[in-house]
Amino acid sequence: MHAVKRFAPTALMLGNIVTGCSVLAPAGMLRELSDGLGVSVTTAGLLITFGAVVLCIGSPVSAWLTSRIERRTLLTVTLLVLALTNAASAFAPDYGSLLVLRLIMLAVGALYTPQAAGTAALIVPVQKRGSTIAYIFLGWSLAAAIGLPLITFVASRYGWRTTYGGIGVLGCLSFLLLAWRLPGGLMGSPVDLKTWTDVGRNRTIISLLSITTLQMSGQFVVFTFMGPLLAKLTGAGPDAISLAFAGYGMCGFIGIAIATRIVDSWGAWKTSVLFTVLLLAGVAGWALSAGIYPLMVAAVSIWGLGFASTNSMQQVRLVGAAPQLASASVSLNTSVLYVGQAVGSAIGGFLYAHDLLHAAGYVAAAFVVLALVMVFLTKPKETIGRV
């Protein structure tokens, strides 16, 4: 049992890789989807926008409906559905079919990330909770660091169908590993109407959720169309775009690794400030260097340091703010994260469709500035006077 518990966080983290690749995949192959399905890039981008809408609704609803299901069963079934719907997407005959499959995929996939974070609290001591949640969220960083560049590389050479098939295979492997390593008999706190009422009355939780929404809205104004934007602004080809995604993802990996190491000693608020500042620096750098490929890639890399770390700190702060409400608040954090994705990608799609390519970076930076202001406004009282 000790060995199983020891490797359970790694199994949960690998599941987040599959979830991250499933959510992010269209962003890495918008041009291939557009050409292969005979739709515009903006229409292909709606796979992300509509998917985010489903995710933001599905996360709290699924948390309520499944709160009494044993965690290993819940998480393994979720991964199996992700694997099967990705595999089925490889055979989608048209855009409509692919969209339906994606909505089913993400309606179920909305469960995984918040429930994986909540499950971490059940398998590690309280003093290791922050670093373990950050480690589990490392899967999203790896999805961006390795998965997204590979998605762009494979799609540009072998097509988007092969890419979906590959994610399906990865999902099957992750399902088997999680079923093997995660202990059975794990039950979270039931989520009922009173839980949601208590969450709604907690001002700290509401403020933290607004930070997540602003951070993600700003990022997805640009991130959804990053490939096409680089192509139009700098003439970058698939390999150059893949390199930009790789820099973004690898720095995301570095950022979350640093956050995991320092959060238990620094505290979640100070760590959140650090990585939100880096996030703002990267997004602002993108806006100011638009049209100059090397500078844009450098900006994307700085941005990458903050993209996953900021959200993992949000989860740690929510758990710390009200541990008894963590199951609901972390689910809502995932929900508003996807609200941000939907808002940002919709704004980004509008700007891209109207050829307002330079404006996207400045709009993104404005959202992140507001997020940073909110981070400072939510400084815990106990940190006042500390170095």
C-alpha positions in Angstrom: 0.0 0.0 0.0 2.9 2.4 0.8 4.3 1.9 -2.7 0.9 2.5 -4.3 0.5 5.7 -2.3 4.0 6.8 -3.1 3.3 6.7 -6.9 -0.3 7.8 -6.8 0.5 11.5 -7.4 2.5 10.6 -10.5 -0.4 8.6 -11.9 -2.7 11.6 -11.2 -0.2 13.9 -12.9 -0.1 11.7 -16.0 -3.9 11.9 -16.2 -3.6 15.7 -16.4 -1.2 15.3 -19.3 -4.0 13.5 -21.2 -6.6 16.0 -20.1 -4.3 18.9 -21.1 -3.6 17.5 -24.5 -7.3 16.8 -25.1 -8.2 20.4 -24.2 -5.3 22.1 -26.0 -5.0 20.0 -29.1 -7.0 22.2 -31.5 -4.8 25.2 -30.7 -1.8 23.4 -32.0 -3.4 22.4 -35.3 -5.9 25.0 -36.2 -4.6 25.4 -39.8 -4.7 21.6 -40.4 -8.2 21.4 -39.0 -9.2 24.4 -41.1 -7.8 22.9 -44.3 -8.9 19.3 -43.6 -12.5 20.1 -42.7 -13.0 22.9 -45.2 -13.8 25.6 -42.6 -12.1 28.9 -41.7 -9.5 29.2 -39.0 -12.0 31.2 -36.9 -14.6 28.4 -37.2 -11.9 25.8 -36.3 -11.2 28.0 -33.2 -14.8 27.5 -32.1 -13.8 24.0 -31.1 -11.9 25.7 -28.2 -14.6 28.3 -27.5 -17.5 25.9 -27.4 -15.5 23.3 -25.6 -14.6 25.8 -22.9 -18.3 26.6 -22.5 -19.1 22.9 -21.9 -16.2 22.6 -19.5 -17.2 25.6 -17.4 -20.7 24.3 -17.0 -19.7 20.7 -16.7 -17.1 21.1 -13.9 -19.4 22.2 -11.0 -22.4 20.1 -12.3 -20.2 17.0 -12.5 -18.7 17.7 -9.1 -22.2 17.7 -7.6 -23.4 14.6 -9.4 -20.3 12.5 -8.8 -19.2 13.7 -5.3 -20.3 10.4 -3.7 -18.5 8.2 -6.2 -15.3 6.5 -5.1 -12.3 8.4 -6.6 -10.4 5.7 -8.3 -13.5 4.6 -10.2 -14.4 8.2 -11.1 -11.0 9.2 -12.3 -10.2 6.0 -14.3 -13.6 6.1 -16.0 -13.1 9.7 -16.9 -9.7 8.9 -18.5 -11.2 6.0 -20.4 -13.9 8.3 -21.9 -11.2 10.8 -22.9 -9.2 8.0 -24.6 -12.2 6.7 -26.5 -13.5 10.1 -27.7 -10.0 11.2 -28.9 -9.7 7.9 -30.8 -13.2 8.4 -32.3 -12.3 12.0 -33.3 -9.6 10.5 -35.6 -12.4 9.1 -37.7 -14.8 12.1 -37.6 -16.2 12.6 -41.1 -16.8 16.3 -40.9 -16.6 19.4 -38.7 -20.0 18.9 -37.1 -19.2 15.3 -36.0 -15.8 16.4 -34.6 -17.5 19.2 -32.6 -20.0 16.8 -31.1 -17.3 14.4 -30.1 -15.3 17.2 -28.6 -18.3 18.4 -26.5 -18.9 14.9 -25.2 -15.2 14.5 -24.5 -14.9 17.7 -22.5 -18.3 17.3 -20.7 -16.8 14.2 -19.1 -13.2 15.4 -19.0 -14.3 18.4 -16.9 -14.2 16.0 -14.0 -10.6 15.1 -14.1 -8.4 18.1 -13.0 -10.5 19.3 -10.0 -11.1 15.8 -8.8 -7.4 14.9 -9.2 -6.5 18.0 -7.1 -9.1 17.0 -4.5 -7.9 13.5 -4.4 -4.4 14.7 -3.6 -5.7 16.0 -0.3 -6.8 12.4 0.6 -3.4 10.7 0.0 -0.8 13.1 1.4 -0.2 14.8 4.7 -1.5 18.4 5.2 2.0 19.9 5.1 2.6 18.4 1.7 -0.7 19.3 0.2 0.4 22.5 -1.6 3.5 20.9 -3.3 1.5 17.8 -4.2 -1.3 19.8 -5.9 1.3 21.8 -7.8 3.0 18.5 -8.8 -0.2 17.0 -10.1 -0.9 20.2 -12.1 2.6 19.6 -13.6 0.7 17.4 -16.1 -0.8 20.4 -17.7 2.7 22.0 -18.1 4.0 18.8 -19.7 1.0 18.8 -22.0 2.0 22.2 -23.2 5.8 21.6 -23.0 5.8 18.3 -24.9 2.3 17.5 -26.0 1.5 20.8 -27.8 4.7 21.0 -29.8 4.3 17.3 -30.8 0.7 18.0 -31.7 1.8 20.8 -34.0 4.7 18.7 -35.5 2.6 15.6 -36.1 -0.4 17.4 -37.4 1.7 19.4 -39.9 3.3 16.2 -41.3 0.8 13.3 -40.7 -2.5 15.2 -40.3 -4.9 16.0 -37.5 -6.5 12.5 -37.5 -3.2 10.9 -36.6 -2.8 13.4 -33.8 -6.2 12.5 -32.3 -5.3 8.8 -32.5 -2.1 9.4 -30.7 -3.8 11.2 -27.8 -6.3 8.3 -27.6 -3.5 5.8 -27.2 -1.9 7.9 -24.5 -5.2 8.1 -22.8 -5.5 4.3 -22.7 -2.0 4.0 -21.2 -2.8 6.6 -18.5 -6.1 4.9 -17.7 -4.2 1.6 -17.0 -1.5 3.3 -14.9 -4.0 5.2 -12.7 -6.1 2.0 -12.2 -3.0 0.3 -11.0 -1.5 2.9 -8.8 -4.3 4.9 -7.2 -5.5 3.4 -3.9 -9.1 2.3 -3.8 -11.7 3.4 -1.2 -11.0 7.1 -1.5 -14.1 9.2 -0.9 -14.3 13.0 -1.0 -16.6 15.3 0.9 -20.1 15.1 -0.5 -21.1 18.2 -2.5 -24.7 19.4 -1.8 -26.7 22.6 -2.1 -25.4 23.9 1.2 -21.8 23.5 0.0 -22.5 25.7 -3.0 -24.3 28.3 -0.8 -21.3 28.4 1.6 -18.9 28.9 -1.4 -21.1 31.7 -2.7 -21.0 33.5 0.6 -17.2 33.2 1.0 -15.8 36.5 -0.3 -12.2 35.2 -0.4 -13.2 32.3 -2.7 -15.2 34.6 -5.0 -12.2 36.9 -5.3 -9.8 34.1 -6.0 -12.2 32.7 -8.7 -12.3 36.2 -10.4 -8.5 36.1 -10.5 -8.6 32.8 -12.4 -11.1 34.1 -14.8 -9.1 37.2 -15.6 -5.8 35.3 -16.0 -7.3 32.8 -18.4 -9.3 35.3 -20.4 -6.2 37.3 -21.1 -4.1 34.3 -22.1 -6.6 32.8 -24.4 -7.1 36.0 -26.4 -3.8 35.2 -27.9 -3.1 31.5 -27.1 -6.1 30.1 -29.1 -4.8 31.7 -32.2 -1.1 31.7 -31.4 -0.1 29.6 -34.4 -2.0 31.6 -37.0 -1.0 34.9 -35.4 2.7 33.9 -35.6 2.2 32.8 -39.2 0.5 36.1 -40.2 2.7 38.5 -38.1 6.1 36.9 -38.8 5.6 34.5 -41.7 6.5 31.6 -39.3 6.0 28.0 -40.7 4.9 24.9 -38.8 8.3 24.1 -37.4 8.8 27.7 -36.1 5.4 27.7 -34.6 6.1 24.3 -33.0 9.3 25.8 -31.5 7.4 28.7 -30.0 4.9 26.2 -28.4 7.9 24.2 -27.1 9.5 27.3 -25.5 6.1 28.1 -23.9 5.6 24.6 -22.6 9.2 24.0 -21.4 9.1 27.2 -19.5 5.8 26.2 -18.1 7.4 23.0 -16.9 10.2 25.0 -15.3 7.7 27.4 -13.7 5.6 24.8 -12.1 8.7 22.9 -10.9 9.9 26.1 -9.2 6.5 26.8 -7.8 6.3 23.2 -6.4 9.7 23.7 -4.6 8.9 27.2 -3.1 5.2 27.2 -2.3 5.5 25.4 1.0 8.1 27.9 2.3 7.0 31.1 0.5 3.3 30.5 0.9 0.8 30.4 -2.0 0.2 34.2 -2.1 3.8 35.3 -2.6 4.3 32.5 -5.1 1.2 33.6 -6.9 2.4 37.2 -7.1 5.8 36.1 -8.6 4.2 34.0 -11.4 1.5 36.5 -12.2 4.1 39.2 -12.7 6.0 36.8 -15.0 2.7 36.1 -16.8 2.1 39.8 -17.3 5.7 40.4 -18.5 5.4 37.7 -21.1 2.0 38.8 -22.5 3.1 42.4 -22.5 6.3 41.4 -24.3 4.2 39.6 -27.0 2.2 42.8 -27.6 5.2 45.1 -27.8 7.3 42.8 -30.0 4.5 41.7 -32.4 6.0 41.0 -35.8 9.6 40.2 -34.6 9.7 36.4 -34.3 12.7 36.0 -32.0 11.4 38.5 -29.5 7.9 37.0 -29.7 9.3 33.6 -28.9 11.2 35.0 -26.0 8.1 36.7 -24.7 6.1 33.5 -25.1 8.7 31.7 -23.0 8.5 34.2 -20.2 4.7 33.9 -20.4 5.1 30.2 -20.1 6.8 30.5 -16.7 3.5 31.8 -15.3 0.7 30.0 -17.2 0.4 26.8 -15.2 2.0 28.0 -12.0 -0.5 30.8 -11.6 -3.4 28.4 -11.8 -1.9 25.7 -9.6 -1.4 28.5 -7.0 -5.0 29.4 -7.3 -5.9 25.8 -6.4 -3.6 25.8 -3.5 -5.0 29.1 -2.2 -8.6 27.9 -2.6 -7.9 24.7 -0.6 -6.2 26.8 2.1 -8.9 29.4 2.2 -11.6 26.8 3.1 -10.4 23.2 3.2 -13.9 21.9 4.0 -15.2 23.5 0.8 -12.2 22.4 -1.4 -14.1 19.9 -3.5 -16.6 22.5 -4.6 -14.2 25.5 -4.8 -11.6 23.7 -6.8 -14.3 22.5 -9.2 -15.5 26.1 -9.5 -12.0 27.2 -10.1 -11.8 24.8 -13.1 -15.1 26.0 -14.2 -14.2 29.7 -14.2 -10.8 28.8 -15.8 -12.9 27.5 -18.8 -15.1 30.6 -18.6 -11.9 32.5 -19.1 -10.9 30.3 -22.0 -14.3 30.8 -23.6 -14.3 34.6 -23.1 -10.6 34.9 -24.3 -11.0 32.7 -27.3 -14.2 34.5 -28.4 -12.5 37.9 -28.1 -9.4 36.5 -29.9 -11.6 35.1 -32.6 -13.3 38.4 -33.2 -10.0 40.2 -33.3 -8.5 37.6 -35.7 -11.5 37.6 -38.0 -11.3 41.5 -38.2 -7.6 41.4 -38.8 -6.8 43.2 -35.6 -3.8 41.1 -35.0 -1.7 43.6 -33.0 -4.6 44.5 -30.7 -4.8 41.0 -29.4 -1.7 41.3 -27.3 -2.7 44.6 -25.7 -6.2 43.2 -24.8 -4.6 40.2 -23.3 -2.2 42.3 -21.2 -5.1 44.4 -19.9 -6.8 41.3 -18.5 -3.7 40.1 -16.8 -3.1 43.6 -15.3 -6.5 43.3 -13.7 -5.7 39.9 -12.4 -2.5 41.1 -10.8 -4.4 43.9 -9.1 -6.8 41.3 -7.7 -3.9 39.2 -6.4 -2.7 42.1 -4.4 -6.2 42.9 -3.1 -6.5 39.3 -1.8 -3.3 39.4 0.3 -4.0 37.3 3.4 -3.9 39.2 6.6 -1.4 36.8 8.1 1.2 37.8 5.5 1.2 41.4 6.5 4.5 42.4 8.0 6.3 39.3 6.7 9.3 39.6 4.5 
